């Protein structure tokens, strides 16, 4: 799954925040604090970030017929 450019529910642009969110998590910052500081207040936007599983590297290993 790739982070969508906009939230599926409310339409707020969120795609540009993904790299900053990942950088904050790698530094050891709490997820709640990172989401609050990025301005993600709605539960629908937060759910996209919290539920994201990066599968692009896994799917890239397979060849297309």
PDBQT receptor file of N, H, CA, C and O in Angstrom, charges set to zero:
ATOM      1  N   UNK A   1       0.841  -1.176   0.000  1.00  0.00    +0.000 N 
ATOM      2  CA  UNK A   1       0.000   0.000   0.000  1.00  0.00    +0.000 C 
ATOM      3  C   UNK A   1       0.884   1.236   0.000  1.00  0.00    +0.000 C 
ATOM      4  O   UNK A   1       1.922   1.276   0.661  1.00  0.00    +0.000 OA
ATOM      5  N   UNK A   2       0.468   2.221  -0.735  1.00  0.00    +0.000 N 
ATOM      6  H   UNK A   2      -0.375   2.189  -1.272  1.00  0.00    +0.000 HD
ATOM      7  CA  UNK A   2       1.161   3.497  -0.792  1.00  0.00    +0.000 C 
ATOM      8  C   UNK A   2       0.253   4.525  -0.129  1.00  0.00    +0.000 C 
ATOM      9  O   UNK A   2      -0.962   4.495  -0.326  1.00  0.00    +0.000 OA
ATOM     10  N   UNK A   3       0.827   5.429   0.651  1.00  0.00    +0.000 N 
ATOM     11  H   UNK A   3       1.814   5.453   0.811  1.00  0.00    +0.000 HD
ATOM     12  CA  UNK A   3       0.037   6.454   1.323  1.00  0.00    +0.000 C 
ATOM     13  C   UNK A   3      -0.718   7.277   0.280  1.00  0.00    +0.000 C 
ATOM     14  O   UNK A   3      -0.109   7.763  -0.673  1.00  0.00    +0.000 OA
ATOM     15  N   UNK A   4      -2.018   7.441   0.440  1.00  0.00    +0.000 N 
ATOM     16  H   UNK A   4      -2.513   7.046   1.214  1.00  0.00    +0.000 HD
ATOM     17  CA  UNK A   4      -2.779   8.246  -0.522  1.00  0.00    +0.000 C 
ATOM     18  C   UNK A   4      -2.442   9.729  -0.384  1.00  0.00    +0.000 C 
ATOM     19  O   UNK A   4      -2.005  10.179   0.675  1.00  0.00    +0.000 OA
ATOM     20  N   UNK A   5      -2.647  10.472  -1.451  1.00  0.00    +0.000 N 
ATOM     21  H   UNK A   5      -3.002  10.106  -2.312  1.00  0.00    +0.000 HD
ATOM     22  CA  UNK A   5      -2.379  11.908  -1.428  1.00  0.00    +0.000 C 
ATOM     23  C   UNK A   5      -3.379  12.614  -0.531  1.00  0.00    +0.000 C 
ATOM     24  O   UNK A   5      -3.021  13.544   0.192  1.00  0.00    +0.000 OA
ATOM     25  N   UNK A   6      -4.621  12.179  -0.573  1.00  0.00    +0.000 N 
ATOM     26  H   UNK A   6      -4.911  11.424  -1.160  1.00  0.00    +0.000 HD
ATOM     27  CA  UNK A   6      -5.676  12.774   0.255  1.00  0.00    +0.000 C 
ATOM     28  C   UNK A   6      -6.315  11.704   1.121  1.00  0.00    +0.000 C 
ATOM     29  O   UNK A   6      -6.309  10.521   0.782  1.00  0.00    +0.000 OA
ATOM     30  N   UNK A   7      -6.868  12.141   2.246  1.00  0.00    +0.000 N 
ATOM     31  H   UNK A   7      -6.873  13.103   2.521  1.00  0.00    +0.000 HD
ATOM     32  CA  UNK A   7      -7.593  11.226   3.125  1.00  0.00    +0.000 C 
ATOM     33  C   UNK A   7      -8.826  10.711   2.392  1.00  0.00    +0.000 C 
ATOM     34  O   UNK A   7      -9.501  11.459   1.685  1.00  0.00    +0.000 OA
ATOM     35  N   UNK A   8      -9.106   9.440   2.570  1.00  0.00    +0.000 N 
ATOM     36  H   UNK A   8      -8.558   8.833   3.145  1.00  0.00    +0.000 HD
ATOM     37  CA  UNK A   8     -10.245   8.839   1.878  1.00  0.00    +0.000 C 
ATOM     38  C   UNK A   8     -11.583   9.378   2.377  1.00  0.00    +0.000 C 
ATOM     39  O   UNK A   8     -12.539   9.457   1.606  1.00  0.00    +0.000 OA
ATOM     40  N   UNK A   9     -11.662   9.742   3.626  1.00  0.00    +0.000 N 
ATOM     41  H   UNK A   9     -10.885   9.678   4.253  1.00  0.00    +0.000 HD
ATOM     42  CA  UNK A   9     -12.938  10.175   4.197  1.00  0.00    +0.000 C 
ATOM     43  C   UNK A   9     -13.190  11.668   4.056  1.00  0.00    +0.000 C 
ATOM     44  O   UNK A   9     -14.239  12.081   3.563  1.00  0.00    +0.000 OA
ATOM     45  N   UNK A  10     -12.222  12.482   4.492  1.00  0.00    +0.000 N 
ATOM     46  H   UNK A  10     -11.369  12.146   4.892  1.00  0.00    +0.000 HD
ATOM     47  CA  UNK A  10     -12.462  13.925   4.548  1.00  0.00    +0.000 C 
ATOM     48  C   UNK A  10     -11.832  14.692   3.394  1.00  0.00    +0.000 C 
ATOM     49  O   UNK A  10     -12.227  15.828   3.131  1.00  0.00    +0.000 OA
ATOM     50  N   UNK A  11     -10.872  14.110   2.706  1.00  0.00    +0.000 N 
ATOM     51  H   UNK A  11     -10.550  13.187   2.920  1.00  0.00    +0.000 HD
ATOM     52  CA  UNK A  11     -10.255  14.764   1.563  1.00  0.00    +0.000 C 
ATOM     53  C   UNK A  11      -9.084  15.675   1.896  1.00  0.00    +0.000 C 
ATOM     54  O   UNK A  11      -8.578  16.368   1.013  1.00  0.00    +0.000 OA
ATOM     55  N   UNK A  12      -8.645  15.690   3.140  1.00  0.00    +0.000 N 
ATOM     56  H   UNK A  12      -9.056  15.127   3.857  1.00  0.00    +0.000 HD
ATOM     57  CA  UNK A  12      -7.518  16.536   3.535  1.00  0.00    +0.000 C 
ATOM     58  C   UNK A  12      -6.229  15.992   2.913  1.00  0.00    +0.000 C 
ATOM     59  O   UNK A  12      -6.006  14.782   2.938  1.00  0.00    +0.000 OA
ATOM     60  N   UNK A  13      -5.374  16.864   2.354  1.00  0.00    +0.000 N 
ATOM     61  H   UNK A  13      -5.556  17.847   2.335  1.00  0.00    +0.000 HD
ATOM     62  CA  UNK A  13      -4.090  16.395   1.817  1.00  0.00    +0.000 C 
ATOM     63  C   UNK A  13      -3.182  15.885   2.937  1.00  0.00    +0.000 C 
ATOM     64  O   UNK A  13      -2.889  16.613   3.886  1.00  0.00    +0.000 OA
ATOM     65  N   UNK A  14      -2.739  14.634   2.822  1.00  0.00    +0.000 N 
ATOM     66  H   UNK A  14      -2.977  14.042   2.052  1.00  0.00    +0.000 HD
ATOM     67  CA  UNK A  14      -1.912  14.039   3.873  1.00  0.00    +0.000 C 
ATOM     68  C   UNK A  14      -0.660  13.370   3.323  1.00  0.00    +0.000 C 
ATOM     69  O   UNK A  14       0.223  13.007   4.100  1.00  0.00    +0.000 OA
ATOM     70  N   UNK A  15      -0.556  13.196   2.028  1.00  0.00    +0.000 N 
ATOM     71  H   UNK A  15      -1.273  13.491   1.397  1.00  0.00    +0.000 HD
ATOM     72  CA  UNK A  15       0.561  12.462   1.436  1.00  0.00    +0.000 C 
ATOM     73  C   UNK A  15       1.913  13.080   1.705  1.00  0.00    +0.000 C 
ATOM     74  O   UNK A  15       2.903  12.363   1.849  1.00  0.00    +0.000 OA
ATOM     75  N   UNK A  16       1.975  14.391   1.774  1.00  0.00    +0.000 N 
ATOM     76  H   UNK A  16       1.171  14.974   1.657  1.00  0.00    +0.000 HD
ATOM     77  CA  UNK A  16       3.250  15.077   1.984  1.00  0.00    +0.000 C 
ATOM     78  C   UNK A  16       3.766  14.944   3.417  1.00  0.00    +0.000 C 
ATOM     79  O   UNK A  16       4.917  15.284   3.688  1.00  0.00    +0.000 OA
ATOM     80  N   UNK A  17       2.940  14.459   4.328  1.00  0.00    +0.000 N 
ATOM     81  H   UNK A  17       2.004  14.183   4.107  1.00  0.00    +0.000 HD
ATOM     82  CA  UNK A  17       3.320  14.337   5.731  1.00  0.00    +0.000 C 
ATOM     83  C   UNK A  17       3.958  12.989   6.063  1.00  0.00    +0.000 C 
ATOM     84  O   UNK A  17       4.522  12.830   7.146  1.00  0.00    +0.000 OA
ATOM     85  N   UNK A  18       3.882  12.028   5.165  1.00  0.00    +0.000 N 
ATOM     86  H   UNK A  18       3.424  12.157   4.285  1.00  0.00    +0.000 HD
ATOM     87  CA  UNK A  18       4.319  10.667   5.457  1.00  0.00    +0.000 C 
ATOM     88  C   UNK A  18       5.813  10.573   5.771  1.00  0.00    +0.000 C 
ATOM     89  O   UNK A  18       6.198   9.918   6.740  1.00  0.00    +0.000 OA
ATOM     90  N   UNK A  19       6.658  11.216   4.965  1.00  0.00    +0.000 N 
ATOM     91  H   UNK A  19       6.346  11.748   4.178  1.00  0.00    +0.000 HD
ATOM     92  CA  UNK A  19       8.103  11.117   5.187  1.00  0.00    +0.000 C 
ATOM     93  C   UNK A  19       8.509  11.767   6.504  1.00  0.00    +0.000 C 
ATOM     94  O   UNK A  19       9.378  11.253   7.209  1.00  0.00    +0.000 OA
ATOM     95  N   UNK A  20       7.889  12.889   6.837  1.00  0.00    +0.000 N 
ATOM     96  H   UNK A  20       7.183  13.306   6.265  1.00  0.00    +0.000 HD
ATOM     97  CA  UNK A  20       8.180  13.548   8.110  1.00  0.00    +0.000 C 
ATOM     98  C   UNK A  20       7.732  12.676   9.278  1.00  0.00    +0.000 C 
ATOM     99  O   UNK A  20       8.419  12.597  10.297  1.00  0.00    +0.000 OA
ATOM    100  N   UNK A  21       6.587  12.027   9.132  1.00  0.00    +0.000 N 
ATOM    101  H   UNK A  21       6.030  12.092   8.304  1.00  0.00    +0.000 HD
ATOM    102  CA  UNK A  21       6.076  11.132  10.168  1.00  0.00    +0.000 C 
ATOM    103  C   UNK A  21       7.038   9.971  10.392  1.00  0.00    +0.000 C 
ATOM    104  O   UNK A  21       7.341   9.628  11.535  1.00  0.00    +0.000 OA
ATOM    105  N   UNK A  22       7.516   9.369   9.315  1.00  0.00    +0.000 N 
ATOM    106  H   UNK A  22       7.270   9.648   8.387  1.00  0.00    +0.000 HD
ATOM    107  CA  UNK A  22       8.472   8.258   9.427  1.00  0.00    +0.000 C 
ATOM    108  C   UNK A  22       9.771   8.703  10.077  1.00  0.00    +0.000 C 
ATOM    109  O   UNK A  22      10.331   7.980  10.901  1.00  0.00    +0.000 OA
ATOM    110  N   UNK A  23      10.255   9.882   9.716  1.00  0.00    +0.000 N 
ATOM    111  H   UNK A  23       9.800  10.469   9.046  1.00  0.00    +0.000 HD
ATOM    112  CA  UNK A  23      11.499  10.390  10.297  1.00  0.00    +0.000 C 
ATOM    113  C   UNK A  23      11.353  10.593  11.805  1.00  0.00    +0.000 C 
ATOM    114  O   UNK A  23      12.277  10.305  12.565  1.00  0.00    +0.000 OA
ATOM    115  N   UNK A  24      10.204  11.084  12.231  1.00  0.00    +0.000 N 
ATOM    116  H   UNK A  24       9.453  11.318  11.614  1.00  0.00    +0.000 HD
ATOM    117  CA  UNK A  24       9.972  11.297  13.660  1.00  0.00    +0.000 C 
ATOM    118  C   UNK A  24       9.914   9.966  14.414  1.00  0.00    +0.000 C 
ATOM    119  O   UNK A  24      10.420   9.860  15.531  1.00  0.00    +0.000 OA
ATOM    120  N   UNK A  25       9.302   8.962  13.808  1.00  0.00    +0.000 N 
ATOM    121  H   UNK A  25       8.891   9.048  12.900  1.00  0.00    +0.000 HD
ATOM    122  CA  UNK A  25       9.230   7.655  14.460  1.00  0.00    +0.000 C 
ATOM    123  C   UNK A  25      10.607   7.014  14.569  1.00  0.00    +0.000 C 
ATOM    124  O   UNK A  25      10.907   6.363  15.571  1.00  0.00    +0.000 OA
ATOM    125  N   UNK A  26      11.443   7.188  13.561  1.00  0.00    +0.000 N 
ATOM    126  H   UNK A  26      11.200   7.716  12.747  1.00  0.00    +0.000 HD
ATOM    127  CA  UNK A  26      12.787   6.620  13.595  1.00  0.00    +0.000 C 
ATOM    128  C   UNK A  26      13.639   7.259  14.683  1.00  0.00    +0.000 C 
ATOM    129  O   UNK A  26      14.545   6.624  15.222  1.00  0.00    +0.000 OA
ATOM    130  N   UNK A  27      13.345   8.523  15.008  1.00  0.00    +0.000 N 
ATOM    131  H   UNK A  27      12.608   9.039  14.570  1.00  0.00    +0.000 HD
ATOM    132  CA  UNK A  27      14.065   9.209  16.080  1.00  0.00    +0.000 C 
ATOM    133  C   UNK A  27      13.582   8.775  17.456  1.00  0.00    +0.000 C 
ATOM    134  O   UNK A  27      14.199   9.111  18.467  1.00  0.00    +0.000 OA
ATOM    135  N   UNK A  28      12.473   8.023  17.499  1.00  0.00    +0.000 N 
ATOM    136  H   UNK A  28      11.972   7.750  16.678  1.00  0.00    +0.000 HD
ATOM    137  CA  UNK A  28      11.960   7.518  18.761  1.00  0.00    +0.000 C 
ATOM    138  C   UNK A  28      10.827   8.336  19.346  1.00  0.00    +0.000 C 
ATOM    139  O   UNK A  28      10.461   8.143  20.505  1.00  0.00    +0.000 OA
ATOM    140  N   UNK A  29      10.271   9.238  18.573  1.00  0.00    +0.000 N 
ATOM    141  H   UNK A  29      10.568   9.394  17.632  1.00  0.00    +0.000 HD
ATOM    142  CA  UNK A  29       9.174  10.070  19.062  1.00  0.00    +0.000 C 
ATOM    143  C   UNK A  29       7.885   9.249  19.155  1.00  0.00    +0.000 C 
ATOM    144  O   UNK A  29       7.681   8.313  18.383  1.00  0.00    +0.000 OA
ATOM    145  N   UNK A  30       7.042   9.601  20.083  1.00  0.00    +0.000 N 
ATOM    146  H   UNK A  30       7.209  10.362  20.710  1.00  0.00    +0.000 HD
ATOM    147  CA  UNK A  30       5.760   8.926  20.278  1.00  0.00    +0.000 C 
ATOM    148  C   UNK A  30       4.842   9.195  19.087  1.00  0.00    +0.000 C 
ATOM    149  O   UNK A  30       4.816  10.308  18.560  1.00  0.00    +0.000 OA
ATOM    150  N   UNK A  31       4.089   8.180  18.662  1.00  0.00    +0.000 N 
ATOM    151  H   UNK A  31       4.110   7.276  19.090  1.00  0.00    +0.000 HD
ATOM    152  CA  UNK A  31       3.192   8.332  17.513  1.00  0.00    +0.000 C 
ATOM    153  C   UNK A  31       2.139   9.411  17.727  1.00  0.00    +0.000 C 
ATOM    154  O   UNK A  31       1.855  10.192  16.819  1.00  0.00    +0.000 OA
ATOM    155  N   UNK A  32       1.562   9.456  18.915  1.00  0.00    +0.000 N 
ATOM    156  H   UNK A  32       1.793   8.822  19.652  1.00  0.00    +0.000 HD
ATOM    157  CA  UNK A  32       0.525  10.447  19.194  1.00  0.00    +0.000 C 
ATOM    158  C   UNK A  32       1.084  11.858  19.094  1.00  0.00    +0.000 C 
ATOM    159  O   UNK A  32       0.458  12.744  18.512  1.00  0.00    +0.000 OA
ATOM    160  N   UNK A  33       2.253  12.059  19.659  1.00  0.00    +0.000 N 
ATOM    161  H   UNK A  33       2.762  11.339  20.132  1.00  0.00    +0.000 HD
ATOM    162  CA  UNK A  33       2.873  13.380  19.624  1.00  0.00    +0.000 C 
ATOM    163  C   UNK A  33       3.212  13.776  18.190  1.00  0.00    +0.000 C 
ATOM    164  O   UNK A  33       3.000  14.923  17.797  1.00  0.00    +0.000 OA
ATOM    165  N   UNK A  34       3.736  12.836  17.412  1.00  0.00    +0.000 N 
ATOM    166  H   UNK A  34       3.908  11.904  17.732  1.00  0.00    +0.000 HD
ATOM    167  CA  UNK A  34       4.087  13.120  16.016  1.00  0.00    +0.000 C 
ATOM    168  C   UNK A  34       2.854  13.493  15.203  1.00  0.00    +0.000 C 
ATOM    169  O   UNK A  34       2.892  14.448  14.427  1.00  0.00    +0.000 OA
ATOM    170  N   UNK A  35       1.760  12.750  15.369  1.00  0.00    +0.000 N 
ATOM    171  H   UNK A  35       1.729  11.974  15.999  1.00  0.00    +0.000 HD
ATOM    172  CA  UNK A  35       0.541  13.050  14.624  1.00  0.00    +0.000 C 
ATOM    173  C   UNK A  35      -0.041  14.400  15.033  1.00  0.00    +0.000 C 
ATOM    174  O   UNK A  35      -0.534  15.147  14.187  1.00  0.00    +0.000 OA
ATOM    175  N   UNK A  36       0.014  14.711  16.311  1.00  0.00    +0.000 N 
ATOM    176  H   UNK A  36       0.414  14.105  16.998  1.00  0.00    +0.000 HD
ATOM    177  CA  UNK A  36      -0.489  16.004  16.784  1.00  0.00    +0.000 C 
ATOM    178  C   UNK A  36       0.320  17.160  16.211  1.00  0.00    +0.000 C 
ATOM    179  O   UNK A  36      -0.249  18.163  15.781  1.00  0.00    +0.000 OA
ATOM    180  N   UNK A  37       1.643  17.027  16.200  1.00  0.00    +0.000 N 
ATOM    181  H   UNK A  37       2.106  16.212  16.549  1.00  0.00    +0.000 HD
ATOM    182  CA  UNK A  37       2.496  18.097  15.695  1.00  0.00    +0.000 C 
ATOM    183  C   UNK A  37       2.393  18.270  14.186  1.00  0.00    +0.000 C 
ATOM    184  O   UNK A  37       2.620  19.364  13.669  1.00  0.00    +0.000 OA
ATOM    185  N   UNK A  38       2.054  17.198  13.479  1.00  0.00    +0.000 N 
ATOM    186  H   UNK A  38       1.870  16.310  13.899  1.00  0.00    +0.000 HD
ATOM    187  CA  UNK A  38       1.870  17.305  12.028  1.00  0.00    +0.000 C 
ATOM    188  C   UNK A  38       0.510  17.890  11.662  1.00  0.00    +0.000 C 
ATOM    189  O   UNK A  38       0.269  18.211  10.498  1.00  0.00    +0.000 OA
ATOM    190  N   UNK A  39      -0.372  18.032  12.630  1.00  0.00    +0.000 N 
ATOM    191  H   UNK A  39      -0.177  17.772  13.576  1.00  0.00    +0.000 HD
ATOM    192  CA  UNK A  39      -1.679  18.640  12.375  1.00  0.00    +0.000 C 
ATOM    193  C   UNK A  39      -2.748  17.642  11.971  1.00  0.00    +0.000 C 
ATOM    194  O   UNK A  39      -3.779  18.030  11.422  1.00  0.00    +0.000 OA
ATOM    195  N   UNK A  40      -2.520  16.367  12.232  1.00  0.00    +0.000 N 
ATOM    196  H   UNK A  40      -1.683  16.051  12.678  1.00  0.00    +0.000 HD
ATOM    197  CA  UNK A  40      -3.530  15.352  11.911  1.00  0.00    +0.000 C 
ATOM    198  C   UNK A  40      -4.427  15.159  13.133  1.00  0.00    +0.000 C 
ATOM    199  O   UNK A  40      -4.096  14.402  14.046  1.00  0.00    +0.000 OA
ATOM    200  N   UNK A  41      -5.551  15.842  13.137  1.00  0.00    +0.000 N 
ATOM    201  H   UNK A  41      -5.820  16.457  12.396  1.00  0.00    +0.000 HD
ATOM    202  CA  UNK A  41      -6.448  15.814  14.284  1.00  0.00    +0.000 C 
ATOM    203  C   UNK A  41      -7.636  14.886  14.083  1.00  0.00    +0.000 C 
ATOM    204  O   UNK A  41      -8.158  14.325  15.046  1.00  0.00    +0.000 OA
ATOM    205  N   UNK A  42      -8.063  14.722  12.845  1.00  0.00    +0.000 N 
ATOM    206  H   UNK A  42      -7.639  15.178  12.062  1.00  0.00    +0.000 HD
ATOM    207  CA  UNK A  42      -9.226  13.885  12.574  1.00  0.00    +0.000 C 
ATOM    208  C   UNK A  42      -8.862  12.405  12.661  1.00  0.00    +0.000 C 
ATOM    209  O   UNK A  42      -7.771  12.000  12.260  1.00  0.00    +0.000 OA
ATOM    210  N   UNK A  43      -9.772  11.617  13.183  1.00  0.00    +0.000 N 
ATOM    211  H   UNK A  43     -10.658  11.947  13.509  1.00  0.00    +0.000 HD
ATOM    212  CA  UNK A  43      -9.487  10.192  13.365  1.00  0.00    +0.000 C 
ATOM    213  C   UNK A  43      -9.342   9.462  12.038  1.00  0.00    +0.000 C 
ATOM    214  O   UNK A  43      -8.646   8.449  11.968  1.00  0.00    +0.000 OA
ATOM    215  N   UNK A  44      -9.985   9.954  10.984  1.00  0.00    +0.000 N 
ATOM    216  H   UNK A  44     -10.550  10.777  11.040  1.00  0.00    +0.000 HD
ATOM    217  CA  UNK A  44      -9.873   9.272   9.694  1.00  0.00    +0.000 C 
ATOM    218  C   UNK A  44      -8.456   9.418   9.128  1.00  0.00    +0.000 C 
ATOM    219  O   UNK A  44      -7.905   8.463   8.581  1.00  0.00    +0.000 OA
ATOM    220  N   UNK A  45      -7.875  10.602   9.257  1.00  0.00    +0.000 N 
ATOM    221  H   UNK A  45      -8.323  11.378   9.701  1.00  0.00    +0.000 HD
ATOM    222  CA  UNK A  45      -6.510  10.830   8.772  1.00  0.00    +0.000 C 
ATOM    223  C   UNK A  45      -5.501  10.066   9.627  1.00  0.00    +0.000 C 
ATOM    224  O   UNK A  45      -4.548   9.484   9.109  1.00  0.00    +0.000 OA
ATOM    225  N   UNK A  46      -5.718  10.074  10.921  1.00  0.00    +0.000 N 
ATOM    226  H   UNK A  46      -6.492  10.546  11.342  1.00  0.00    +0.000 HD
ATOM    227  CA  UNK A  46      -4.812   9.367  11.826  1.00  0.00    +0.000 C 
ATOM    228  C   UNK A  46      -4.866   7.863  11.572  1.00  0.00    +0.000 C 
ATOM    229  O   UNK A  46      -3.847   7.181  11.680  1.00  0.00    +0.000 OA
ATOM    230  N   UNK A  47      -6.034   7.348  11.237  1.00  0.00    +0.000 N 
ATOM    231  H   UNK A  47      -6.861   7.902  11.149  1.00  0.00    +0.000 HD
ATOM    232  CA  UNK A  47      -6.191   5.910  10.989  1.00  0.00    +0.000 C 
ATOM    233  C   UNK A  47      -5.390   5.470   9.768  1.00  0.00    +0.000 C 
ATOM    234  O   UNK A  47      -4.854   4.362   9.750  1.00  0.00    +0.000 OA
ATOM    235  N   UNK A  48      -5.301   6.322   8.752  1.00  0.00    +0.000 N 
ATOM    236  H   UNK A  48      -5.737   7.222   8.767  1.00  0.00    +0.000 HD
ATOM    237  CA  UNK A  48      -4.524   5.977   7.567  1.00  0.00    +0.000 C 
ATOM    238  C   UNK A  48      -3.052   5.839   7.932  1.00  0.00    +0.000 C 
ATOM    239  O   UNK A  48      -2.385   4.909   7.479  1.00  0.00    +0.000 OA
ATOM    240  N   UNK A  49      -2.539   6.760   8.749  1.00  0.00    +0.000 N 
ATOM    241  H   UNK A  49      -3.080   7.516   9.117  1.00  0.00    +0.000 HD
ATOM    242  CA  UNK A  49      -1.140   6.707   9.146  1.00  0.00    +0.000 C 
ATOM    243  C   UNK A  49      -0.873   5.552  10.108  1.00  0.00    +0.000 C 
ATOM    244  O   UNK A  49       0.163   4.894  10.003  1.00  0.00    +0.000 OA
ATOM    245  N   UNK A  50      -1.769   5.299  11.022  1.00  0.00    +0.000 N 
ATOM    246  H   UNK A  50      -2.610   5.833  11.108  1.00  0.00    +0.000 HD
ATOM    247  CA  UNK A  50      -1.558   4.239  12.009  1.00  0.00    +0.000 C 
ATOM    248  C   UNK A  50      -1.728   2.849  11.403  1.00  0.00    +0.000 C 
ATOM    249  O   UNK A  50      -1.084   1.898  11.845  1.00  0.00    +0.000 OA
ATOM    250  N   UNK A  51      -2.583   2.724  10.403  1.00  0.00    +0.000 N 
ATOM    251  H   UNK A  51      -3.106   3.496  10.043  1.00  0.00    +0.000 HD
ATOM    252  CA  UNK A  51      -2.858   1.422   9.817  1.00  0.00    +0.000 C 
ATOM    253  C   UNK A  51      -2.046   1.099   8.582  1.00  0.00    +0.000 C 
ATOM    254  O   UNK A  51      -2.246   0.050   7.970  1.00  0.00    +0.000 OA
ATOM    255  N   UNK A  52      -1.147   1.964   8.210  1.00  0.00    +0.000 N 
ATOM    256  H   UNK A  52      -0.984   2.816   8.708  1.00  0.00    +0.000 HD
ATOM    257  CA  UNK A  52      -0.365   1.766   6.989  1.00  0.00    +0.000 C 
ATOM    258  C   UNK A  52       0.666   0.651   7.163  1.00  0.00    +0.000 C 
ATOM    259  O   UNK A  52       1.389   0.604   8.159  1.00  0.00    +0.000 OA
ATOM    260  N   UNK A  53       0.719  -0.236   6.184  1.00  0.00    +0.000 N 
ATOM    261  H   UNK A  53       0.132  -0.198   5.375  1.00  0.00    +0.000 HD
ATOM    262  CA  UNK A  53       1.737  -1.290   6.132  1.00  0.00    +0.000 C 
ATOM    263  C   UNK A  53       2.444  -1.120   4.792  1.00  0.00    +0.000 C 
ATOM    264  O   UNK A  53       1.815  -1.204   3.737  1.00  0.00    +0.000 OA
ATOM    265  N   UNK A  54       3.733  -0.883   4.835  1.00  0.00    +0.000 N 
ATOM    266  H   UNK A  54       4.244  -0.814   5.692  1.00  0.00    +0.000 HD
ATOM    267  CA  UNK A  54       4.495  -0.618   3.620  1.00  0.00    +0.000 C 
ATOM    268  C   UNK A  54       4.804  -1.926   2.902  1.00  0.00    +0.000 C 
ATOM    269  O   UNK A  54       5.714  -2.653   3.301  1.00  0.00    +0.000 OA
ATOM    270  N   UNK A  55       4.065  -2.225   1.860  1.00  0.00    +0.000 N 
ATOM    271  H   UNK A  55       3.326  -1.635   1.536  1.00  0.00    +0.000 HD
ATOM    272  CA  UNK A  55       4.216  -3.481   1.125  1.00  0.00    +0.000 C 
ATOM    273  C   UNK A  55       4.861  -3.295  -0.239  1.00  0.00    +0.000 C 
ATOM    274  O   UNK A  55       5.012  -4.266  -0.981  1.00  0.00    +0.000 OA
ATOM    275  N   UNK A  56       5.243  -2.076  -0.585  1.00  0.00    +0.000 N 
ATOM    276  H   UNK A  56       5.120  -1.287   0.017  1.00  0.00    +0.000 HD
ATOM    277  CA  UNK A  56       5.777  -1.831  -1.914  1.00  0.00    +0.000 C 
ATOM    278  C   UNK A  56       7.073  -2.599  -2.152  1.00  0.00    +0.000 C 
ATOM    279  O   UNK A  56       7.311  -3.063  -3.267  1.00  0.00    +0.000 OA
ATOM    280  N   UNK A  57       7.916  -2.743  -1.127  1.00  0.00    +0.000 N 
ATOM    281  H   UNK A  57       7.722  -2.366  -0.221  1.00  0.00    +0.000 HD
ATOM    282  CA  UNK A  57       9.167  -3.491  -1.288  1.00  0.00    +0.000 C 
ATOM    283  C   UNK A  57       8.897  -4.981  -1.482  1.00  0.00    +0.000 C 
ATOM    284  O   UNK A  57       9.610  -5.653  -2.228  1.00  0.00    +0.000 OA
ATOM    285  N   UNK A  58       7.878  -5.490  -0.818  1.00  0.00    +0.000 N 
ATOM    286  H   UNK A  58       7.299  -4.944  -0.212  1.00  0.00    +0.000 HD
ATOM    287  CA  UNK A  58       7.521  -6.902  -0.949  1.00  0.00    +0.000 C 
ATOM    288  C   UNK A  58       6.959  -7.196  -2.339  1.00  0.00    +0.000 C 
ATOM    289  O   UNK A  58       7.331  -8.191  -2.961  1.00  0.00    +0.000 OA
ATOM    290  N   UNK A  59       6.082  -6.350  -2.819  1.00  0.00    +0.000 N 
ATOM    291  H   UNK A  59       5.780  -5.542  -2.314  1.00  0.00    +0.000 HD
ATOM    292  CA  UNK A  59       5.474  -6.582  -4.129  1.00  0.00    +0.000 C 
ATOM    293  C   UNK A  59       6.454  -6.323  -5.267  1.00  0.00    +0.000 C 
ATOM    294  O   UNK A  59       6.288  -6.875  -6.355  1.00  0.00    +0.000 OA
ATOM    295  N   UNK A  60       7.464  -5.501  -5.044  1.00  0.00    +0.000 N 
ATOM    296  H   UNK A  60       7.599  -5.052  -4.161  1.00  0.00    +0.000 HD
ATOM    297  CA  UNK A  60       8.444  -5.216  -6.089  1.00  0.00    +0.000 C 
ATOM    298  C   UNK A  60       9.331  -6.427  -6.388  1.00  0.00    +0.000 C 
ATOM    299  O   UNK A  60       9.989  -6.459  -7.428  1.00  0.00    +0.000 OA
ATOM    300  N   UNK A  61       9.362  -7.408  -5.511  1.00  0.00    +0.000 N 
ATOM    301  H   UNK A  61       8.828  -7.382  -4.666  1.00  0.00    +0.000 HD
ATOM    302  CA  UNK A  61      10.186  -8.594  -5.716  1.00  0.00    +0.000 C 
ATOM    303  C   UNK A  61       9.614  -9.526  -6.793  1.00  0.00    +0.000 C 
ATOM    304  O   UNK A  61      10.342 -10.341  -7.361  1.00  0.00    +0.000 OA
ATOM    305  N   UNK A  62       8.324  -9.404  -7.068  1.00  0.00    +0.000 N 
ATOM    306  H   UNK A  62       7.733  -8.743  -6.606  1.00  0.00    +0.000 HD
ATOM    307  CA  UNK A  62       7.672 -10.286  -8.012  1.00  0.00    +0.000 C 
ATOM    308  C   UNK A  62       7.657  -9.679  -9.411  1.00  0.00    +0.000 C 
ATOM    309  O   UNK A  62       7.474  -8.474  -9.584  1.00  0.00    +0.000 OA
ATOM    310  N   UNK A  63       7.852 -10.539 -10.398  1.00  0.00    +0.000 N 
ATOM    311  H   UNK A  63       8.000 -11.518 -10.258  1.00  0.00    +0.000 HD
ATOM    312  CA  UNK A  63       7.851 -10.076 -11.779  1.00  0.00    +0.000 C 
ATOM    313  C   UNK A  63       6.434 -10.068 -12.351  1.00  0.00    +0.000 C 
ATOM    314  O   UNK A  63       5.589 -10.882 -11.980  1.00  0.00    +0.000 OA
ATOM    315  N   UNK A  64       6.207  -9.152 -13.239  1.00  0.00    +0.000 N 
ATOM    316  H   UNK A  64       6.894  -8.491 -13.540  1.00  0.00    +0.000 HD
ATOM    317  CA  UNK A  64       4.942  -9.107 -13.954  1.00  0.00    +0.000 C 
ATOM    318  C   UNK A  64       5.046 -10.046 -15.152  1.00  0.00    +0.000 C 
ATOM    319  O   UNK A  64       6.089 -10.095 -15.804  1.00  0.00    +0.000 OA
ATOM    320  N   UNK A  65       3.994 -10.782 -15.450  1.00  0.00    +0.000 N 
ATOM    321  H   UNK A  65       3.146 -10.742 -14.920  1.00  0.00    +0.000 HD
ATOM    322  CA  UNK A  65       4.044 -11.769 -16.543  1.00  0.00    +0.000 C 
ATOM    323  C   UNK A  65       4.276 -11.136 -17.851  1.00  0.00    +0.000 C 
ATOM    324  O   UNK A  65       4.344 -11.827 -18.868  1.00  0.00    +0.000 OA
TER     325      UNK A  65
